[in-house]
Amino acid sequence: MALADTPTARCAYYRHTCDLPAGVHPEIGRIVVRAGFVGAITMPAALGQQVRSELAHRRIQPGPIISHVRSGRWTFLIHPDLSDDVRLFAELFRLNVSIVPRGGEIALPSPVDAHAKYRRWIVPPQNGFRPSGSSIVDTVRSCMRSGKR
């Protein structure tokens, strides 16, 4: 992925090539997208690695995945097809997995992050593809049932 080295240029790439309605917080150079058109599921990195492996085993594209380096978490960008079901949120909460709620900010890797090591792409976006949220949740459940943690 050929990314420019300014937040504005990177944001334009995300918007035009990856179909991510991103914006830049100009005071800090953070690039964000509001959950709604795009969704996100965040989990511990170790579980994220298992989910990514299981998706590959099932021949399901993982879509874009962000590593939050300092917190040791991964975020899967998804097609937001999950219902606002309190039981689902509670189930995932017990697994240390969270769904970014509609309207929540999803921080994307920015050139300013490269120096601070906040966020980086595990799987960078190359187009508008994002897997369904339900396929990621089903894979998380599968990994947890099989003891893959």
C-alpha positions as CSV (number, residue, x, y, z in Angstrom):
1,M,0.0,0.0,0.0
2,A,1.6,3.2,-1.1
3,L,0.6,5.7,1.6
4,A,1.6,9.4,1.5
5,D,3.4,10.8,4.5
6,T,0.9,13.5,5.5
7,P,-2.3,12.9,7.5
8,T,-4.3,14.8,4.8
9,A,-2.9,12.7,1.9
10,R,-3.3,9.4,3.8
11,C,-6.9,10.4,4.7
12,A,-7.6,11.1,1.0
13,Y,-6.3,7.6,0.2
14,Y,-8.5,6.0,2.8
15,R,-11.5,8.0,1.4
16,H,-11.0,7.4,-2.3
17,T,-9.3,4.0,-2.5
18,C,-10.6,2.2,0.6
19,D,-14.1,3.7,0.8
20,L,-13.5,4.8,4.4
21,P,-15.3,8.1,5.2
22,A,-12.3,9.3,7.2
23,G,-11.4,12.7,8.5
24,V,-8.4,14.3,10.2
25,H,-8.2,15.9,13.6
26,P,-5.8,18.7,12.3
27,E,-4.5,19.6,15.7
28,I,-2.9,16.2,16.3
29,G,-3.0,14.5,12.9
30,R,-5.2,11.6,14.0
31,I,-7.2,10.1,11.2
32,V,-10.6,8.8,12.3
33,V,-13.8,7.3,10.9
34,R,-17.1,7.4,12.7
35,A,-18.8,4.0,13.2
36,G,-21.9,3.7,11.1
37,F,-21.1,3.1,7.4
38,V,-18.0,1.2,8.8
39,G,-18.0,-0.9,11.9
40,A,-15.2,-2.3,14.1
41,I,-14.6,-5.1,16.6
42,T,-11.7,-4.8,19.0
43,M,-10.1,-7.7,20.9
44,P,-6.8,-8.7,22.5
45,A,-4.0,-9.2,20.0
46,A,-3.6,-12.9,20.8
47,L,-7.3,-13.6,20.1
48,G,-7.1,-11.4,17.0
49,Q,-4.2,-13.5,15.7
50,Q,-6.3,-16.7,16.3
51,V,-9.3,-15.1,14.6
52,R,-7.2,-14.1,11.6
53,S,-5.8,-17.7,11.4
54,E,-9.2,-19.2,11.6
55,L,-10.6,-16.9,8.9
56,A,-7.7,-18.0,6.7
57,H,-8.5,-21.6,7.4
58,R,-12.1,-21.0,6.5
59,R,-11.0,-19.1,3.3
60,I,-12.7,-15.9,4.6
61,Q,-10.9,-12.6,3.8
62,P,-10.2,-10.8,7.1
63,G,-10.4,-7.3,5.7
64,P,-8.5,-4.5,7.3
65,I,-7.0,-5.1,10.7
66,I,-5.4,-2.4,12.9
67,S,-2.9,-3.1,15.7
68,H,-3.0,-0.8,18.7
69,V,0.6,-1.4,19.6
70,R,0.8,-0.1,23.1
71,S,-2.5,-1.6,24.4
72,G,-1.9,-5.0,22.7
73,R,-5.3,-5.0,20.9
74,W,-6.4,-5.5,17.3
75,T,-9.4,-3.9,15.6
76,F,-11.1,-5.6,12.7
77,L,-12.9,-3.2,10.4
78,I,-16.2,-4.7,9.4
79,H,-19.4,-4.3,7.5
80,P,-21.8,-3.2,10.3
81,D,-24.4,-5.9,10.2
82,L,-24.6,-6.6,13.9
83,S,-27.7,-5.7,15.8
84,D,-27.7,-3.4,18.9
85,D,-28.3,-6.4,21.1
86,V,-27.4,-6.0,24.8
87,R,-26.9,-9.8,25.1
88,L,-24.3,-9.8,22.3
89,F,-22.5,-6.8,23.8
90,A,-22.4,-8.6,27.2
91,E,-21.3,-11.9,25.7
92,L,-18.4,-10.2,23.9
93,F,-17.6,-8.1,27.0
94,R,-17.0,-11.2,29.0
95,L,-14.5,-12.3,26.3
96,N,-12.7,-8.9,26.4
97,V,-14.1,-8.1,22.9
98,S,-16.0,-4.9,22.1
99,I,-18.0,-3.6,19.2
100,V,-17.5,0.1,18.5
101,P,-21.0,1.6,18.9
102,R,-22.6,3.6,16.1
103,G,-21.1,7.1,16.2
104,G,-18.0,6.0,18.0
105,E,-14.6,7.0,16.6
106,I,-12.4,4.4,15.0
107,A,-8.8,5.7,14.8
108,L,-6.9,4.6,11.7
109,P,-3.1,4.5,11.3
110,S,-1.7,7.9,10.5
111,P,1.8,9.0,9.5
112,V,2.1,10.7,13.0
113,D,1.5,7.2,14.5
114,A,4.5,5.7,12.8
115,H,6.9,7.7,15.1
116,A,4.8,7.2,18.3
117,K,4.0,3.6,17.5
118,Y,0.3,3.9,18.4
119,R,-1.4,2.2,15.5
120,R,-0.3,0.2,12.5
121,W,-1.9,-2.0,9.9
122,I,-1.8,-5.8,10.3
123,V,-3.8,-6.1,7.1
124,P,-4.0,-2.8,5.3
125,P,-7.1,-1.8,3.4
126,Q,-6.7,-1.9,-0.4
127,N,-10.3,-1.3,-1.4
128,G,-13.7,-1.1,0.1
129,F,-14.0,-4.7,1.2
130,R,-14.8,-5.4,4.9
131,P,-16.1,-8.7,6.2
132,S,-19.4,-9.0,7.9
133,G,-19.4,-8.3,11.6
134,S,-21.4,-11.5,12.1
135,S,-18.6,-13.6,10.5
136,I,-16.0,-12.0,12.8
137,V,-18.2,-12.6,15.9
138,D,-18.9,-16.2,14.8
139,T,-15.1,-16.8,14.4
140,V,-14.4,-15.3,17.9
141,R,-16.9,-17.7,19.3
142,S,-15.4,-20.6,17.5
143,C,-11.9,-19.7,18.7
144,M,-13.1,-19.4,22.3
145,R,-15.0,-22.7,22.2
146,S,-12.0,-24.6,20.8
147,G,-9.7,-23.1,23.4
148,K,-7.7,-21.1,20.8
149,R,-6.7,-18.1,22.9
